[in-house]
Amino acid sequence: MILRLVQLPLKEDCVEDFKRLFGESHPHLMDTPGCEEALLRTDHADPTTCWTVSKWQSIEHLESYRSSDWFRHTWPRIKTMLASRAQAWTLHDPSADHHSSPANSS
């Protein structure tokens, strides 16, 4: 299982537009093969910084989404809302791997 965290420092006047775009995009994200979850969060200390948190079955599913026509169309719209460069982290969640349970460890 892969967890993708994206930090989006938004222009103050674009926060609501971004939240609306995420809401409109959410059904498409959830229909994307391999996407298990997609959440939007706001930074506790800075309400202009949003985070997307998505869970993917594999890195291949995430990369397929990132190379999709839909992503290539949507990401440029998001970039116009940014106050500075977005940052992203891709994390592996070993607890979600069925073969990584303690009973199977040697």
BELGISUL-V70483 format. One record per helix or strand of 3 or more residues. SS is the DSSP state (H for helix, E for strand). FROM is the first residue (numbers start at 1). TO is the last residue. If there is no record, write none. Layout:
BEGIN
SS_FROM_TO / SS_FROM_TO
END
This chain:
BEGIN
E_2_10 / H_12_31 / E_35_42 / E_49_56 / H_59_66 / H_69_79 / E_87_92 / H_94_96 / H_98_100 / H_102_104
END
